[in-house]
């Protein structure tokens, strides 16, 4: 019986020393470096024009020509897409470039947003 308790006692000492060893070891630290900052501002945005039941084809075509510098053909094609699909990306670029265009289109009573 005495040999069993010595065994248990010795076993506990071994376990204690293993735990102590693991606790005293220094943790590994992985250093991550950020190479490039990907912000939402840097991404290209879309100027989207939406269909409505108020504005005429000619009004939308003229707005796209004057505001977005579209050719007559581009403006006509975008207007047809707006009419049949409900919306169309009429211009892409930075937010700073598209914001004045979006405001000008909306000022003419045409629904638009930057997405």
ABEGO torsion letter per residue (X at the ends): XAAAAAAAAAAAAAAAAAAAAAAABBBBBBBBBBABBBBAAABBBBBBBBBBAABBAAAAAAAAAAAAGBBAAAAAAAAAAAAAAGBBBABBEBAAAAAAAAAAAAAAGBBBBBX
